[in-house]
Amino acid sequence: MQVWVGLGNPGPQYTFHRHNVGFMVCDTLAEFHGFGPIQKKFLGWIQEGRIGGQKILLLKPATFMNESGRAVGEALRFYKLGTDALTVFHDELDLPPFKVKVKQGGGTAGHNGLRSIDQHLGPDFRRVRIGIGHPGHKDRVTSHVLGNYSKAEMDPLADMLGGIAAEAEWLARGDDARFMSDLALRLQD
């Protein structure tokens, strides 16, 4: 089993924030791959299903971003899994909007959700970094990250989310390079 975590903040006021793109990925994956019903568990919302023959647990922590590690830690401990079974989907300032990169381990780059997971479990987990672009000046970062996607961004956002779901089998199989390559090709059109 793999645990795939989408980072975000709970509540309707945060639904379209750039910071909630991890939640959006989980919702898209669940719908695209016909996952089971939403259940409240592990301080969040989970859905179970299969992608490419692999059993996947999707988790959206309900703890708010800064405490995401509590929910993730509970899920991994319950299933007796290590961080090698963990994939975290999160927003990334240092990538252009809608660019997606996968990396294993690393720092937190000021991301409070990653920092919380790192504190609870260490840094050695797979991250799917979803570009939101940098607003240009550090004084504008908070309002950018906690701002809604614009109307003009909705189509590229939907294309990217659909592409992630369509190519997710490569992630489930552990072929990160193929996932990134096929997703990039899909998003060029």
N, C-alpha and C positions, 0 to 999 in steps of 0.2 A: 504494500500500500504506500501511496505517496500522499503527502499533505501539501496542498497548494493554497497559499494564503494571499488574499487580496487586501491591501492596506487601504484604509479610509476611515472616515468618522461617521458614526451612526446619526441618523436623523434626516428628515426630508430637506432641511435647509442646506445640507452639504452634498446632496445627490449629484449635482453637476460640477462640483469643485474639481479643479485639476488634481488636487490632493487625493481625491476619491477614485482615481482611475483604476486602482487595484480592485475596488468593489465592483466597478463596471465590468472588469475582465471576468470576475467570478460569475456575475449574473449572465454574461454572454456565453461563457463556457457551459454553464448549467443548462441554459436554454438550447444551445446548439447541439449539445451531446445528450440531451434528454435525461438529465440527472433527476434523482428522487426529490421528494418534497423538502422544503426548508425546515430544519429543526433547530431549536435553541439548545446549545451545548457548548462547553468549553469557553464560557464567557463571550459567546458570539453566536453566529448563525452558520450552520453547516448544511451541506448537501453532498450526497454520495452518488457516485456513478463510475462509469468506465470511459477511458479515452485510449484508443488503440490497444485494447485488451488489458490495460493497466487499471487497477482499482485506484480511484482518486477521491480524496476527501477535500472538498472546497471549504475554506473557512474564511468568514468575514468577522474579524474581532469587533465586538460591541463595546470595547473598553475605551474608545477614543484612541487616536493615533499614539499618544505618548505612553500608553500601557499595553500596546499590542503584544509585547513579549509574554505577558501573563497568559493570554488566551492561547498563543502558539505553543508555549511551554506545556500547558495543560493537555492539549491535544496530543503532542508528541509523547508525553509521559503515559497517557492513557493507552496508547497503542504500542508503547515500548519501542518507539522509533528514534533514530538518531537524526542529526541535521542532514545526513546524506539523503533522507527521504523528503526534505523540505524545499519547497520553491516559493519565493515571495515575489509578488507582482506589486510594483510601486512606481510612483511618479519620480522623474529624474530631471532636475534643472539643467544638468550639464549635457543633455542631448537635445537636438532640435525637436520641435513638436512632431509627434507621431513616429519618431524613430524608435526602434525597439532593439535592445541589446541584452544578451544574457551573459552573466558572469558568475563565477564561483567564488564565494568569499569576498573579502575586501573590507573597506571602511564604511562609515555611515554617511559621509559627506553632509553632515548636518541634518540628516533626515531622522526625525524623532521616532518614527515607527521602526526603522532599521536599528536605531540606537537601543530601543527597548528590547527588541529580539536579541540583539548582540549581548545585552546585559544578562538576559535570561538563559541564552543557549550558546553564546560565543558567535564568532563571525563566519564560521565555515558552513554557509548554506548558499544555495543557488538563488540568484536574484534575476528577475526579468525586469529590466530598467525601461520604463516607458517615458520617452522624452516629452517634456512640457515646455522646453525652451526657457531661457533666462530672460527676465524682463529688461536687462541692461544695467541696472544699478541695484546694489544690495538693499537700498532703502525701499525698493519696490517688490522685493522677493515675497514677503508675507502676503501682500494683497494679490499678487499674481498666483501664488500657490493656492491660496484660499479663495480665489475668484472662480466664477463659473466659466466654463468653455463658452466662447462667443457663438453666435448663430453661424458665422462663417466657418467655424471649426467643427460643426456638428457632422457634416458629411465625411470629412477626413477621419474624425473620431470613430464614426460608425464603421468605416472601411477598415480602420486599424483593428478595432475590436473583433470584427468579423474575421479578419485575416488571422488574428491570434487564435481564435477558436478553430478555424479551418486547418491551421498548421500545428495545432496543439499535440497531435499524435507524436510528432518528432520530439517535443519536450518530454512527453510521457515515456518515450523510448530512451531518453538520455542523449539524443543527437541534437545538441544545442546549435551546432554549426549549420546543420540542415534546416532547423527551424528558422534561424535568422536569415539564411539565404533564401528559402522559399517565401518567407514573409516579405522580405525586401522586394523580391520579384513581383509578388502579388500586388504590393502597394505602388509599384511603378506605373501600372496601367492607368 
